[in-house]
Amino acid sequence: MDVSFHDVLLVGGGGAGLRAAIAVAEVNPKLNVAVVSKVYPMRSHTVSAEGGAAAVIKPGDSLDEHAYDTISGGDWLSDQDAVEAFVQEAPEELLRLEHWGCPWSREPDGHIAVRAFGGMKKMRTWFAADKTGFHMLHTLFQTMLKYTAIARYDEWFVTKLLVDEGRVKGVVAVEIMSGRVQAITANAVILCTGGCGRVYPFTTNANIKTGDGMALAYRAGAPLKDMEFIQYHPTGLPFTGILITEAARAEGGWMLNKDGYRYLQDYNLGKPEPKPVLRSMELGPRDRLSQAFVKEMEKGRTIDGPYGPVVHLDLRHLGEKLINTKLPFVRELCLKYENIDPVKEMIPVRPVVHYMMGGVHTDINGATPLAGLYAAGEVACVSINGANRLGSNSLPELLVFGARAGRAAAEYASGRKPPDGAILAQALEEERSIEEQFLRRGQGGERIAAIREDMQKAMENSVGIYRTGSALQEAGKHLRELQERFPNVGLDDRSRTFNTEFIARCELSFMLDVAESMVESALRRQESRGAHQRIDFPAREDQNYLAHSLVYRSQEGTPRVEYLPVKITRWPPGQRVYGASAEASQAKAG
Amino acid sequence: MGETIELEVTRYTPERDREPSRQTYAVPLRKDWTVLDGLNHIKDREDGSLTFRWSCRMGICGSCGMMVNGEPKLTCATFLFRYAPGPVRVEPLRYFPIIRDLVVAINDFMAKLQAVKPWIIREEEKALAEGEYLQTPQQLEVYKQYSMCINCMICYAACPVYGLDPLFAGPAAIALAQRYNMDSRDQGAAERLSILSQHEGIWGCTFVGECTKVCPKQVDPAGAIQQYKLTAAKKWIQGLLMPWGAK
């Protein structure tokens, strides 16, 4: 078996991974750093982010306001020390990207332009038209090419973390092109593999978002945090689940029900005004907007479409010029996938699974409880996002915590000797298990797609916008059954060359673990907070649940939940209010 | 299952096959299904060994470029009904070595991207504390379309010059070089010019403009190549006339 060594190894080459790799190279150019990714880095899902990246830069705004918006938006489940670090470092990180060439949209005088975004009291969202993630990822990728010290394993799939005496010492990975198995050892491993939207049937997430890093950490003994908090974005295109950015509402788009009525006014989100009002109506937070959709549906005020109920996103009054300059991708996507021109027609939309607030439990420097293991980006839960992430906070999060994890891992790895031979036994065992999987030829008769679709349905029915204890219990049992059926999944594909069916089988196995952790965390949390709404426990219960869920994998593979108190610094838990009454309440919260 | 359409898909497994062959599958013909949806239907229900790349399914990650009825296309943005009643021929991107079925090797393309130094080059970098480089919307507009390239390589599959001369840097790499050359923050144009003018490939481009025609993101690589040739020619003439001060 081939063995390689790097001081620091990144798993995942999206925004967080690339930023972390560059941070390592800058902190200590002598360190040997590598990025292993199951896709070429510029294919990573950061590429699909549209609306923008929040960071305080304009006069009249303040770090405290950004922090307050983030904490109240997260329904007080965010760790406030992490949020304070985040809002403080976000501006310099976005500026650094500007210096690296990111084509940010500009004011007429050449300064960075900002736009409004949901749940944000000030305009502070930097944007590159409506392809912000695409431009950020390509800027990072192209800038990384300058650092010849950064090695890459493009199209390699990590199957396991190597852990010895409580320390992570590398990974086992498969080169997809050849099917060759290799131990890639390292003194520090940073997981930057993104989210897990594909555990659901209807998601904005790309095909690659299968929770790999979460499952790798979970299996290695690290806890996952706040896994019950999954964000439904209120405006996805029916059938495909393609995202229509929140920027469409920030630029003035309206949400209308079947009567052409701006229904959000009925859900404590403020009064409708012709122009967008910050932290109000269409610029409310995503959890509340997605919940309002369900209520409208129950009242029979949604529109029946070929793929179920929808509401309308109306941009017609914005005019062609604004749509072309600020929202060109929205127009392109609607024309291509819905055959609709938003300049002249309303866009049918419905809530769609978008983002995982939870993830691998890390501290403020990206360190997990497992020595040598770090995580950053959507795969991690620091937590700045609490029970509901605000739009445009995830892109700066990639940079701030990617850089922090990179620096911390570089420091940890500096001066350490390469891992000794002890971990090779583990690597060889994993290699044997991979060989066995490659040889599975349709045994047992289970198909990957069948189990995957079953799992996705169970997740949508139980860990959706509204949840109940009984549905969650049912789903937990069902997922256990799927875990038992999983070993019978065989492969049609007998080749070692680019065997994507083998990869899909590994991904399904990861997703089943992640799904179980989500269901169990949701079942245990007997309250409603942010994106976790329990019909059987409709109120927020700070007494018992002003705490993060930490879910561990037991010996038998089942999830076990513990709690960790939220860190409060300057913003004691308050009421979460949007629209007209928000002003007064915010002043009171101070 | 209602109306169907036939996909004729290239199959190739190097350990087994001497050369690629073609296999036909029938898939449902649905109004909102793309060619990629058809391929996924086959993989999920019928034949798990069919091999292709895809990820975002919204035309932005650049993974799923293939030849569809002989034209290079993003399969996630190419609808099946446009080819009704079929059959639809789906093949790997032209001019690239096949790894397996519809998957091609892209390491040569990746090396070309890196070779043009696609990052901001400056004599002196501004400190972060001094804030952003000012760049007006007009200055942004000058290079913006070149920054839209998603590296899907469809332009390479359409480029007759690349087909004949694999050493040619190719449309996307040259457009990317131009994206930085024309960025008001960058000072690396001369460095990139000397890299690109090392190979005669660029002179082989006769401005057929196929690359621009097929680009799914409305980038104009052909325009970039023409600009490059003009600059390179000027430099060359300057070098002849004033060998002491052509820099």
Interface residues (C-beta under 8 A of the other chain):
Chain A: V39 Y40 M42 R43 S44 H45 V47 S48 E92 L95 R96 E98 H99 W100 G101 P103 W104 S105 R106 P108 D109 G110 H111 I112 K131 F134 H135 H138 Q142 T143 L145 K146 D154 M177 A206 N207 I208 F239 T240 I242 L243 F329 E332 L333 K336 Y337 R447 I448 A449 L491 D492 D493 R494 S495 R496 T497 F498 N499 T500 E501 A504
Chain B: T13 P14 E15 R16 D32 K43 D44 R45 D47 G48 S49 T51 F52 R53 W54 S55 C56 R57 M58 G59 I60 C61 G62 S63 A77 I99 R100 D101 V103 I106 M110 L113 Q114 K117 P118 W119 I120 E125 K126 L128 G131 E132 Y133 L134 Q135 T136 P137 Q139 L140 Y143 K144 S147 M148 I150 N151 L176 Y180 D183 R185 D186
